[in-house]
Amino acid sequence: MGLEARLKSEPSATAATTASPDFERFFRAQYPVVVRIAWGVVRDAHLAEDVAQDVMIAAGRRFVDLGVDRAVAWVRVAAVHLGLNAVRGRQRREERHRRARPAPPTPSPEELFVDREAESEIRTALARIPLHSATVLLLRHGGLSYAEVARAMDVKVGHVGTMLRRAEAALRKEMGKEVERATRT
Amino acid sequence: MVDEPLAVPDAVAGHVDGCARCRVRRDRVVDDAAAVRHLFGRPQPVPDVDRAWRCVVDRADRADRADAPHTGRPHRADRLPRMVRRRWRVAGLTVSGGTAAVVGSVALVSVAAAATLTTVFAPTHVVAVPTTGVNLHAFAAALGLNGVAGDRTGSSPSGPRPFAFGTIQWAASSTPLRTGSLDAAESASGLDVTLPGTLPSGVVGPPRFVVEQTATVTVSFDTRAGPSLAGSMFTLTAGPAVVARYGGVGTAAGVPTLAVLTMERPTATSDGATVDSLESFLETRPGVPKDLAQSLRLLGDLRTALPIPIPPGASESTTTVAGAPAVVLTEAGGVASGVVWEDHHGVVRTVAGLVDQEDVLGVANQLG
C-alpha cells in the first residue's frame, strides 16, 4: 500500500487533536516549510497547499504518537511522497486527456512559455529519479540544513552531501533526457 | 566541497587541485550543483497560514461529525474549501455545475473572509524599485500622505491620523533596546541572529546591538477610496529586527562602519479587500508618477515581492546570496554599499556599510 493510501486509510483526524495548542503551534511553524517542500515537487502554489494540508491532516492523526520532534521529520518526508504522487496522478490524467483529444494544431501561448515547459520537465524528472534522491533534493532546496535533512531521512549527517551530489547528477541526467524527449515530440 | 568549501581540509583541497581526474570530477559536481540550484531558485510561494489553519480545523471538525472511516479519497465535503479556492482562482466567481452546495460554500467562504483577517502580503524575495525624491514626493502627494507620518512612537495619544482616503495609525512598542550582548538581543527579538565570522579589513568588533520590536501601520479606507476599498483595512506589520553595528579602525566612537540587519519579513493582513484592488487603486490615482506606477507593475506579484527603494544617485544590481535573490546597492562614488535579501526561512537580511561591494557580499555570503 502506498503512503498516500496508508495516510487516508487511517483513523480520521480528530477535532480534539487540532484543538490542542501544541498541534496548532506545530502547524504554524511547519506548514510554510511543508508547502515549500511540496512546491519543489509540484511547482504549483495551490496544488502545493493542497498537498501540505493533506500532510498536516494526516500528521494530526498521529501527532500524539509521534511527538513533536518526530512529527517535524515525518511531515517533511510525507510532503515529498504525497507531492510526487500528485505529480504522477496529474501526469496520468494529462496522458489520458492527450489520448482522448487530438493535439491542437498550433501550441497555445502558454505552451510556448519557456518557464512553464521547464517546470513541467522538472516535475517529470523528479518523478523519474529514485525516491530517496528526489527526497534529499527537495528537502535541501526547500531550505533545510544538512542536519535537518539527516534527521528527516534518518541518515547520518555525513552522508547527506554525497546523497545530494548523486541526486543532483541524477536529476540533471534525467532533465537532459526529458529535453531530448520534448525535442523529439 | 560544494556547499562549504572552507570546511574542506587543505590537504584534500590541495590534492584535488593537483589531480586532473579529481579536478574533472569536482568541476562536474560544481556544475551539477549550480544547475540544480538554478532549477530550484525560483521564488517560492508563501502560504496564508491563518487560512490554511482554519481549513484544516474545519476539515477535522467535519470528519469528526461524519464519524466515518476514510477509505480512498477524502469525503467530497471534506475537500470543498479547496475546490472552492481553485475554482475562484481559475474562473473568478463563475461556478460551473451550479450545485447548491458549491454556491452555498462560496457564499460562506466569502462571508468568512470578510469577517476575518487574511494575509495578503508575505514577500518571498526582494526586488529593486528605482525612486527619485521627486516621484516619491509626487506619490505621497497623490495619496494625500504628506505630513501624515507624524508621531510614529508607541501608543500614540493622537490616535488615527487622516489622509486623503481614510486614516493611518502607527503603533510601535517601546523604545529600542541597546545592548552589547548577542544573547540579550536574540532573546528580546526572538530572532536567530547570524553574524559573520570574518570582517572586512578596517571593520572591528565586537558589535553593539539595537533591537527594534514589532511596528504596525494600519490603513483604513473610507468611501473616498471607491467601492472596491471603502470600509476595508490593511495592517502592515514589520519587525522585530536586530541591527548589529560594527565600528571601524580610526573612526569616532559610536560611528558604525558596518551594520548587519536581521528582520522578520514584513507582512500585511486585510479584513476583506485584495491586493489587486489596492494595486489598481494606487496605480490609477491622478498624479501618481508614470515611472513609479510602471515600476510597481514590473514588481510582478505584489503579494510576494518586497520592494527595495533605490535612492537617487545609487546604482543597483542583482545577485544571489545562498540561492536567494538579492539586491546590491552602491552609493555614487562607491563610498558605501549594501546588499538586501530574504533567506529561505523568511528572514530579511541586510549588510551595509562604508565598505565596497565585494566586502558586503563577502559578509553576506558568510550569513547565507
Interface residues (C-beta under 8 A of the other chain):
Chain A: A5 K8 S9 E10 P11 S12 A13 T14 A15 T17 T18 A19 E24 F27 R28 Y31 P32 V35 R36 W39 G40 A45 H46 A48 E49 D50 A52 Q53 M56 I57 G60 A118 I122 L137 H141 G142 G143 Y146 G161 L164 R165 E168 A169 L171 R172 M175
Chain B: V2 D3 R28 V29 D32 A33 A35 V36 R37 L39 F40 Q44 P45 V46 P47 V49 A52 W53 C55 V56 V57 R59 A60 D61 A63 D64 A66 D67 A68 P69 H70 T71 G72 R73 P74 R82 R85 R86 R89 G323 D343 H344 H345 G346
